Every structure is written in structure tokens, then in C-alpha cells.
Amino acid sequence: MYLYALIPSVFETVSDPATSAAATIAAVASASPLRGWEAIRAADGIGICVTGTVIVFVALTAISLFIALLPHLLAALGPWLPEIHSHHDQPLPTASDSSAEQTRRLAATVAWARHQQRP
Amino acid sequence: MDILFDFLKTTGFYQMTPGNLAMIAIGLLFIALAIIKDYEPLLLLPIGFGTIVGNIPSIESMALGVYDQGSVLSYLYFGVSQGIFPPLIFLGIGAMTDFSTMLSNPKLVMLGAAAQAGIFLTLLGALAMGFSPEEAAAIGIIGGADGPTAIFLASKLAPHLLGAIAIAAYSYMALVPVIQPPIMRLLTTRKERLIRMKPPRQVTRHERILFPIAGFLICAMIAPGSLSLIGMLFLGNLLKESTVTERLANTARNAMIDIVTILLGFSVGASTDAQQFLTRQSLMIFGLGAASFAIATAAGVLFAKLMNLFLTDKINPLIGAAGVSAVPDSARVAQMVGQKEDPHNLLLMHAMAPNVAGVIGSAVAAGVLWSVMVG
């Protein structure tokens, strides 16, 4: 009986080209007789809920365990791990560096000026 | 004269419906909340304006709206409907996120898992209200308090509900400072709110570099459905932490995330055409969304209290509410509620740990739901 009630509503919406697929699905959903505990049981809602929660906990527990073990792991692997130099750790330019840079710029400027004055 | 009358019939004034007017009012409300109240302005402003754009009636023969094939808006909406924008946003989030506090106190990761209870309990509620399992899963993910994840899963499982789910998710994310504090105060005693936590330890660079790689492998192996979200999140973080790709990290966390946020917010707003949006289902989704945020907050706080039964170094249960992955708002709320009891108690850095764990947790939950529903 439920199926009988459902089918005409679906075909009505499909036959109307102006009606979107969304409306069809909405019609099916609204025509669905299942509500409350019946619907949860029919869709195995509790199973999905428990499985999903367990998987999320397993994933984050695994991450948590990895993080907890990471310092020990790094300590054990210490001798074999390469030194990591951050690009942010580069030494700041020294006074001699800046004077070298100034000299280079000055030379470039002089060269450009002489190039401009060539006949 | 006939031409003039024909033209007048094509104007928005002639074709306007009460539904369109109501949606334009909602769009204006979002813009007002963004500008006046500063509630999630980066999201609410483009969504609000998009809502106004999406509710200007147009001629049927003209391809203008997001649902009209070949229209400009439909191409912008393609990034939403195909789930392209959410992973790009995750790339930017990864490039912004500092996992240091989480790495320094790994037990706080569990709070991010506990808060995902909101997703699965809301799924049950949605099923009970008559939604199909796919729709219920897409609605449940609102409880993850993660807009991009909600859009991603809705686009895969219930595209016809995408507009309502996205608007509900972002609206409640903006309302985190309103929804969470009463629940947090209700579930904690003053003594608990006064708990001071140990300062986090210094995290080495090796740890910060190895974590995104290992974190991705763990999550993707357990829940492959979360591959694109988690992959982009951890790629973004590796770009940041490696420090050898500073230009890429900068682009991901600044220019790219801003561009995608504009496109996503605007096109989601434009998808809220009154004929599609103003339905009984949308109202039910908004109700379930509010419930999911409340459940997620309560689950995080209660789980922190449960953990305190076994821990010597107690956790301030307020940071459990930060497991709701609205980054960084729920962490800020934990700090704000904690400081009302003790102005010198700095909870923000501790709250960031469950907050970022919640982002991972909600992405994993989305992957699990997607796998279960299509499997």
C-alpha cells in the first residue's frame, strides 16, 4: 500500500519537466511512511552511528598514540635523522654583507650611467 | 507600448514572490549580522549577498541562476556542487594551522573525537524525522561545525539539500559564541572552570614536519573517503611547516583561501532560490543543525570530565567544547568562558588542540559517512 502511494507521486514529478530531481527526491522522502524508531531501525541508524563513532575514535586515538610516541621515536632515530635547516633560520646580513651589496649596486649604477653616455 | 509592457513583465518587480522577498530579507539580515555584529563576516557577507542575487526572479528562457545550465553562476556553483571548493579551503586551513599545542598534549586529541558525537546523534534524529539515510548523513555533518566538510558531504550525498545544509552550518558557526556558553556553564561546576592546565611543551621541528605526513597516512588508511579533505589539510600544513615552500604556504593561506571563500560563499548564497530553499525540510534541517551543535558541545565537555576521572593533570572541561571544529571560534569561546571565572587563566592555547583535532575528526566522520552510504 505504501509503495502504491509512493509511485504515483514519483511519476507525477518526473513527468513534469519543470520539476527538478531535487523535488522528486523530496517527494519520495516526504511520501516515506517511516518515521521515528521505525525509520532508524530500517536504515540501521544505530549501526551507522556506532560504527562511525568507533572509526572516528580509532582514527584520532591512532593519531594521539603516534603523537605520544613521536618524541621517543625521534630520540631513537636521532643519529640517523638529517639536520633540518629552516629557511627562517638563515643568518641576518652582516655589516660587511650590506657594504658588499652597496658596492655591487654602486658598480651597477656606474656601469649603467657609462652605458648611457656612450656615443 | 507592447514592447514596454512585455519588458515590464520580465522585471524582478513583476515576478517577485513572497518567498523571494523573504529570502532577500534573510540575505540582508546576514549582511547586517556580518557588518554590525561582526559574526563570521568573511562568510556571512558573501553568503548574504549571494542570497539576494539568487532570489532576483529572472526570465525562464535566460540562463542566469545557479540551476540554469550554461549560466555564469552555474559555473561558479560547479565548484560547490562537485565538491571542489571544500578541499581547497582545507588546503588554506592546513597552511594556517599550528598543530603544536596538539602535538604537545596528545590526549587532548580525544576531545576532538568526542565532539563528533553531535554528527552521529543528529543523523539518528534526521532519520527519525523521515529523511533518507543519505540525507540524514548530510544533515548530521552540520554537527561537525565545519562548513567546507558539510558542503563536501552534502554535495556527494544530498545535493538537493546543499543550500539549506550550508546555510545552517555557516549560520550556526557564526552563532558559536551564542550557542556554546550556556551549555558549557550548565555542564561544569565553578571549580572545574577554574582548573589551570600545565603550559604546553616545546615541540621540535622534526615533530611538526613528520606529523602531517603520518597524520594523513593514518586518517586516509582508516577512512579513505576523507582523502581529499584530509589530504589537502595536511598538504597545506606540510607546506607551512617545511618552511621550504613559504611562497606556496602564503598563497594557500592568503590569496587562495580568500578567493575560494568568496566564490563558495557567494555561490552557496545564490543557490538559496526561494522555490528550492523555503521548504519544510529546510526548517527541519535548521532545527537539527542547532541540536547537533548543542550535542557536540555537550559531548566534548562531558568527555573532558570523564577523562578527568583518570588523569592526574586535570583538563579544564571548558576546552572540551572546542572539539567542535569551528576554528578558532569555539577555542575563543572556551577562553572567554574560562576568563569570566579567572581572568588570568589562559585556555586559548590548550583549546586549540581539541579544536584542530575536531577538524580532523569531522573530516574523518565525513569520509566514514560517505563510504558507508555509497558502500
Chai-1 contact restraints between the chains, C-beta under 6 A:
chainA,res_idxA,chainB,res_idxB,connection_type,confidence,min_distance_angstrom,max_distance_angstrom,comment,restraint_id
A,A22,B,H160,contact,1.0,0.0,6.0,A-B,restraint_1
A,I25,B,H160,contact,1.0,0.0,6.0,A-B,restraint_2
A,A29,B,S132,contact,1.0,0.0,6.0,A-B,restraint_3
A,S32,B,G130,contact,1.0,0.0,6.0,A-B,restraint_4
A,R35,B,G130,contact,1.0,0.0,6.0,A-B,restraint_5
A,G36,B,A128,contact,1.0,0.0,6.0,A-B,restraint_6
A,A39,B,L127,contact,1.0,0.0,6.0,A-B,restraint_7
A,A39,B,A128,contact,1.0,0.0,6.0,A-B,restraint_8
A,I40,B,L124,contact,1.0,0.0,6.0,A-B,restraint_9
A,I40,B,L127,contact,1.0,0.0,6.0,A-B,restraint_10
A,I40,B,A128,contact,1.0,0.0,6.0,A-B,restraint_11
A,A43,B,L127,contact,1.0,0.0,6.0,A-B,restraint_12
A,A43,B,P133,contact,1.0,0.0,6.0,A-B,restraint_13
A,G45,B,L124,contact,1.0,0.0,6.0,A-B,restraint_14
A,G45,B,L127,contact,1.0,0.0,6.0,A-B,restraint_15
A,I48,B,V372,contact,1.0,0.0,6.0,A-B,restraint_16
A,C49,B,F120,contact,1.0,0.0,6.0,A-B,restraint_17
A,C49,B,L124,contact,1.0,0.0,6.0,A-B,restraint_18
A,G52,B,F120,contact,1.0,0.0,6.0,A-B,restraint_19
A,G52,B,V368,contact,1.0,0.0,6.0,A-B,restraint_20
A,T53,B,F120,contact,1.0,0.0,6.0,A-B,restraint_21
A,I55,B,V368,contact,1.0,0.0,6.0,A-B,restraint_22
A,V56,B,A113,contact,1.0,0.0,6.0,A-B,restraint_23
A,V56,B,Q116,contact,1.0,0.0,6.0,A-B,restraint_24
A,V56,B,G361,contact,1.0,0.0,6.0,A-B,restraint_25
A,V56,B,V364,contact,1.0,0.0,6.0,A-B,restraint_26
A,V56,B,A365,contact,1.0,0.0,6.0,A-B,restraint_27
A,F57,B,A113,contact,1.0,0.0,6.0,A-B,restraint_28
A,A59,B,C219,contact,1.0,0.0,6.0,A-B,restraint_29
A,A59,B,I222,contact,1.0,0.0,6.0,A-B,restraint_30
A,A59,B,V364,contact,1.0,0.0,6.0,A-B,restraint_31
A,L60,B,V109,contact,1.0,0.0,6.0,A-B,restraint_32
A,L60,B,A113,contact,1.0,0.0,6.0,A-B,restraint_33
A,L60,B,G361,contact,1.0,0.0,6.0,A-B,restraint_34
A,A62,B,I218,contact,1.0,0.0,6.0,A-B,restraint_35
A,I63,B,V109,contact,1.0,0.0,6.0,A-B,restraint_36
A,I63,B,G215,contact,1.0,0.0,6.0,A-B,restraint_37
A,I63,B,I218,contact,1.0,0.0,6.0,A-B,restraint_38
A,S64,B,P106,contact,1.0,0.0,6.0,A-B,restraint_39
A,S64,B,V109,contact,1.0,0.0,6.0,A-B,restraint_40
A,F66,B,A214,contact,1.0,0.0,6.0,A-B,restraint_41
A,I67,B,L103,contact,1.0,0.0,6.0,A-B,restraint_42
A,I67,B,P106,contact,1.0,0.0,6.0,A-B,restraint_43
A,A68,B,P106,contact,1.0,0.0,6.0,A-B,restraint_44
A,L70,B,E207,contact,1.0,0.0,6.0,A-B,restraint_45
A,L74,B,H206,contact,1.0,0.0,6.0,A-B,restraint_46
A,I84,B,R205,contact,1.0,0.0,6.0,A-B,restraint_47
A,S86,B,T243,contact,1.0,0.0,6.0,A-B,restraint_48
A,H87,B,T243,contact,1.0,0.0,6.0,A-B,restraint_49
A,H87,B,V244,contact,1.0,0.0,6.0,A-B,restraint_50
A,H88,B,T243,contact,1.0,0.0,6.0,A-B,restraint_51
